[in-house]
Amino acid sequence: MVTMTTYPRRLHDLELLDKCSRERCVICLKLGCFPVYVRPRAELGDENFNLIPLCYQHSNEKKLVGWRTMAKKYLNVMFALETRGWRFGRGSKLVRD
């Protein structure tokens, strides 16, 4: 006898994710972006302050170097973080005011 294990479905705010995907990349202004989470989705969920639109190229770059390096390299990233209430605390960790 085979038993099926059910897992809880991941809840997404599809409207917010769709809106973010229609915005331009904050760095190069390309259309068709990925909603990149500032802090893990499991921590803060799908909230507007936790999402920054980045194109495929810059999304991959962010995965490699992190938010601190992205903010130093691109002023638009620092501006996007600050307008969403984020700042760098001790140890390069992003904290929200």
PEQUI-V82312 format. One record per residue. N is the residue number from 0. RES is the residue in three letters. NEAR is the number of other C-alpha atoms within 10 Angstrom. D_FIRST is the distance of its C-alpha to the first C-alpha in Angstrom with 2 decimals. Layout:
N/RES/NEAR/D_FIRST  N/RES/NEAR/D_FIRST
//
This chain:
0/MET/3/0.00  1/VAL/4/3.79  2/THR/5/6.51  3/MET/6/9.88  4/THR/6/12.91  5/THR/6/16.08  6/TYR/6/19.38  7/PRO/6/22.73  8/ARG/6/24.75  9/ARG/6/27.94  10/LEU/8/30.89  11/HIS/12/33.89  12/ASP/10/37.24  13/LEU/10/37.24  14/GLU/9/40.81  15/LEU/14/42.12  16/LEU/18/40.27  17/ASP/14/41.63  18/LYS/13/45.10  19/CYS/21/44.98  20/SER/20/43.96  21/ARG/15/47.07  22/GLU/19/49.40  23/ARG/18/51.37  24/CYS/25/50.74  25/VAL/20/52.90  26/ILE/16/54.27  27/CYS/13/54.97  28/LEU/13/54.64  29/LYS/15/52.28  30/LEU/14/50.28  31/GLY/17/46.49  32/CYS/24/45.48  33/PHE/22/42.39  34/PRO/24/42.13  35/VAL/21/42.31  36/TYR/17/41.44  37/VAL/18/44.19  38/ARG/17/41.90  39/PRO/12/38.11  40/ARG/14/36.45  41/ALA/8/34.29  42/GLU/8/37.62  43/LEU/12/39.64  44/GLY/16/37.52  45/ASP/19/38.94  46/GLU/13/42.51  47/ASN/14/45.60  48/PHE/19/47.15  49/ASN/21/44.13  50/LEU/23/44.22  51/ILE/23/46.78  52/PRO/28/46.84  53/LEU/28/47.14  54/CYS/23/47.09  55/TYR/14/44.77  56/GLN/11/47.40  57/HIS/19/48.25  58/SER/18/44.66  59/ASN/12/43.98  60/GLU/15/47.24  61/LYS/17/46.31  62/LYS/11/43.06  63/LEU/11/45.20  64/VAL/10/48.15  65/GLY/14/47.15  66/TRP/21/48.93  67/ARG/16/51.98  68/THR/15/52.99  69/MET/19/52.29  70/ALA/17/54.51  71/LYS/11/57.27  72/LYS/11/57.13  73/TYR/13/56.87  74/LEU/13/58.81  75/ASN/16/56.85  76/VAL/22/53.70  77/MET/21/55.63  78/PHE/14/57.01  79/ALA/18/53.57  80/LEU/22/52.24  81/GLU/15/55.32  82/THR/11/55.27  83/ARG/17/51.70  84/GLY/14/52.89  85/TRP/19/51.73  86/ARG/16/53.89  87/PHE/16/53.53  88/GLY/10/53.62  89/ARG/7/53.88  90/GLY/6/52.08  91/SER/12/51.67  92/LYS/13/48.96  93/LEU/17/49.01  94/VAL/13/49.62  95/ARG/15/50.12  96/ASP/8/53.23
//
